[in-house]
Amino acid sequence: MSDIEIRVLRFDSEVAQRLVRAALADLAARYGGSGDDTPVDAAEFEPPDGAFLVAYRDGEPLGCGGWRSHGDTGEVAEVKRMYTAPAARGRGVARAVLAAVERSAREQGRKRIVLECGDRQPEAIAMYQAAGYERIPNFGYYRDAPGCVSFGRTL
């Protein structure tokens, strides 16, 4: 899907929040509850400490993902709120967003990138593994939750 356009948006923009709500609804359908209770602040996605990206095709927002700083060294980024609309899945949107997230983090000096995922997201796990991510010890809000799987890779 080479006609995907990636735009940097504010996390609290209307388009970004619409996609985030859809992402949380998708997670809620898989896991119950609100989908993800991880504390997230829009300011965490402001450069140089993070970024939020939205994939468009023909002017329609299809997916999103962002990164925020992780840890105290300033060298690690954490992927957050990766999502692709159901009608666009399997068409390279998530891979394009992930590549843009990684590029953005690298441009801001990050050397490594990490993420949390759940075991009821086999398509996401397969994509991360295909992109070179490897299992790492769990971290973050869900580190002790059953079904939490964490991944990381060098940028």
N, C-alpha and C positions, 0 to 999 in steps of 0.2 A: 504494500500500500504506500507507494512513493508520494502520493499526493496529500500526505499528512503534514499539517503545519503545526508546529509547537510554539506556543506563546507563553511568556512569563506573565502571570497575573498575581495580584494580591490574593492571599489566602482568604481574606474576608470579602472578596468581590462577590457579586451576586452569582456569576457563572460558576466560580470555584465552589461556592457554598452549595449550589444546586447539585454539583457532582459529588461533593463530600456527603451530602445527605443521601444520595443514591448509593454511595459506597457503604455508608453505615447501615442502610436498609438491607443491602445485600449481605453484609456481615451478620446482621440480626437474623435474617432468614436462615443462615447457616448455623449460627451459634446461640441464638436467642438474645434476650435483653436488648440493650441499645446498640449492639453490634461491636462497639469498641469504646471503652471507658477511659482510654489513655488520655491523660491531660494534654491538651494541645492549645497553644496560644498563637494567634495569627502573627504576632511579632516574631515568632521563631522562624518564620519563613521569609523574613526580609534579609536581602543581601547586606552584608557578606556572610551572615550567619545561617542562611538558608534560602530557599527559593521554592515557588510553587508553579508548576507547569501544566498547561492544558493543551490537549491534542484536538485539532480541528480538521474536519474534512468538509469541503464545500460550505464553509462558514458555520458548521454545526459542531459544538463541543462533543467529543466522543469519549474522552478519558482524561485522567489527571494523575498527578503524582508530585510529591515534593520531597525536599530534604531539609533537615534541620541539624544543627551542630549536636554532636553527641560526645559527652565526656568533657574533660577540662583541657585537653591538649590542643584543641583547635585543628586536629588532624583527621578526625572521624566525623562522617556524616551519617545520619539515620534516615532511611527512606520512610515516608509516611503517606498515607492516603492514596495508594495506588488503586486505580479503578478504571475499568473500561465498560462502557454501556453494553448491555447484552447484545444488541443488534450489530455491534462492531467487533465482537470477540472473535478471535481466531484470524484476524486480518492484519496483525502486526502493530496495532495501536499501542498495546502495553509495552512491547519491545522498544518502540520508538520513544515512548515516554521515559522508560527506564534508561535508555541511552542518553536522553537529554538531561535527566536528573543526574546521572553520573558525570556527564560533561560539565554541568553547572557546578557540581561539588568540586570537581577537579580544578576548574577555573578559579575557585575561591580557596584553593590551597589544601583541600582535603586529600588525604593519602589512602584512606580506607573508607568503605561504606558498609553499613550493617542494616539489618531489618528484622522485624518480628513478623511471623505469619502464623496462621493456624492450620492444623492438619486436615481441616475440611475445605481446603483450597488447593486441591491437587493440581489444577491448571497453573496457579501462581507458583507453586513449588517447582513444577516442571520448568516453567519459564526461567525462574531464578537459577536453577541448576544449569540449564542450557546456556545461561549468560555468564557462567563461571563462578557463581556463588557456592560456597561450601558451608556446611553446618558448623555453627559455633555455639558455645554455651549460651543458654537463654539469658536475657537481660531485660531490663525495663519493667513496665507495668505488669506484664503477664508472665514474667520469668518463672514463676512457680505454678502457673496454671496448666492443668492437663491439656495436652494437645498443642501447646505452644512450641513452635519450631523457629529457630533463629538462624540467620545466614549472614555471611559477610564475604567481602572480597577486597583485594587491593585495587586501587584505581590506577 
